[in-house]
Amino acid sequence: MSRGDEGERSRLDAIAEVYDAEGDFDAVLSRLAFRLIRPRLGGGAILEMGCSSGVMTRMLAEVATRLEVVDASRRYLDLVAAKVPRPDVAWHESLFEDF
């Protein structure tokens, strides 16, 4: 991991300490986005890039046969894993560029 990657992870972890999409307009946008993409989801494997506090993740988990979730923040991954307790969900702590 490069020094730049470490700085970016620190920045994202700091955001995760204070930001929760559940109580923000982002939750409304996530629900709308899910309604728009739901007809195009076949119910197979889904890759989510960035889970934040899990608004979209919970909806995707309802339709996916397998779910892969990528986020650079361990805090978000742990938080969302507790909300989506499925053994077939794979949690990846990584920057998108590295994944």
Buried (B, 14 or more C-beta within 10 A) or exposed (E): EEEEBEEBBEEBBEBBEEBBBEEBEBBEEBEEBBEEBEEEEEEEEBBBEBBBBBBBBBBBBEBBEEBBBBBBBBBBBEBBBEBBEEEEBEBBBBBEEEE
